[in-house]
């Protein structure tokens, strides 16, 4: 049986089982086992690619090249982490009698389904299938956002679905226009929507139609990636979604949506030259970084803080891809990798703090969390240091790579603004986290005592994630580095 | 050129229905207008399928009519019946001003459509012009209306515009992709409907301008 199809089938089966049958214990085993197996299969698929074959299925509608392999592996990794953390997360809520059977089914069904949809995004070569897969991620995540069924989560879910659907309508129009620009050069059958066909036929595509299509598709998929100014759903959704779903959005969905953006960018680059979509990406990326800055400085909610940090990071990657030189693209892909490894730590520790205090608002959590929840607070500080980009961790180096590429190219002024924004963001994030964790301890007369911190499954997962993130700063396995190089070969040019 | 006249007529019908949706405040009528618009889209697909011998487009036509002219309107009407809210409240912009704006948007849509290559079909130009205008009108409807149901209809109008481009200027999407898209659209409408009902249960209104707690 085709390894690629198996990789996609496992999370889908896990979703069906988790959503519809079995006791709580059974659902937990299915989700953790299914997602762990999925991660192993993702790795095997990537190794098959590194071994020299190109895994593909259904007339190359699904096809794994370097970029797909990298996104696939990162998504599988965060999938299994979020699955294990999710089991602990739900158990904590069960202990507080917050979980109904309906919520249990939604949770154990939708998390693997979401992972499935994101894996499908990362291996789609057919632009039609790609669109369908992205829409599936939206549909799978809506009820994760409204999971807690509060006023605010309904609001966040509604905004997410309406804005997401509008973005996807744009992306569909973009896809249709790209297809129209082919004017019969793309061949017959299902394969005529294949990305590889577009790249082959790039010189004969109709320029005006293509330009319009690229613009719509970039805006559409950019909405899903959370690039400013289409980012407004992100803080709401991140705040309301349970942390295990939040981390899937912040890593898996972000990478997946960037994957779509890159596919479109590459078609445009092959047909119209690097300037058109490259400059668009550069502009959107810079705008994202700039918009994130004030909101991080005045933020009042921990999870929203993480959302704006995620908008910042997607902006950094877009800037790297927009600069377009070999070094900048490599830096952006390195950034994607390190970001995916580090982000779960911040989400997991923030999620634990929020659960202990029944809220993620800064004023409800209160200052000086270190005295109340030392493990989660310590992990939050560590994760934040990595995510902010402080040396010696990976994100520092990937940001440096992008900055150096920027200063040695034609976009020096843009890079200077970008650097200034990064410095402010660094200080802002450090200020917020420092205030939360270290500040003066809470007034002892305050009677809202949080539950004590326990070393349960979720906390252990966070510790493991932190270890991975720290180790990755000093040692990236050779195969992962090979995947990043293969991906940057795809984005830098050539198929 | 009877076929091309028929195509232009149907496209014009879609545009007119979009305009009527902007001018309409009774929700039932707005939903019916959306149904009529989808019916026109189905006819466009069927006419192209028959006149150019592209039989896979007939499938598109059947899906469009069954899904968007019958099933989705029926579902939305059922929701309205259950929650008992029948009229759109005063929009952010009054009706005459809205219509003027939409007129301007139509001009913009047609202007952009002149950049497309002259295809083999005489009506292609009009189809793109109408589609781009509807896209803009749909987005306009989305930002100026307050009721959740109207927002869904605006979204669906945008969707119809995209499909008009798809049948009007491409050699037809592959069938598998077409079916996948149709499936996704219907699930999206289903979820939107469920969400509207939950919002009404919670806020006792489907006025989405009340959804404004999340800021910063």
Interface residues (C-beta under 8 A of the other chain):
Chain A: X126 X128 X129 X131 X132 X135 X136 X138 X139 X142 X143 X146 X149 X151 X152 X154 X155 X156 X157 X158 X159 X161 X162 X165 X166 X169 X172 X173 X176 X177 X179 X180 X183 X184 X189 X190 X192 X193 X206 X208 X209 X212 X235 X236 X239 X295 X298 X299 X300 X301 X304
Chain B: X112 X115 X116 X117 X135 X139 X142 X148 X151 X155 X158 X159 X161 X162 X165 X166 X169 X170 X171 X173 X174 X176 X177 X180 X181 X183 X184 X187 X188 X191 X192 X195 X198 X199 X202 X203 X208 X211 X212 X213 X214 X216
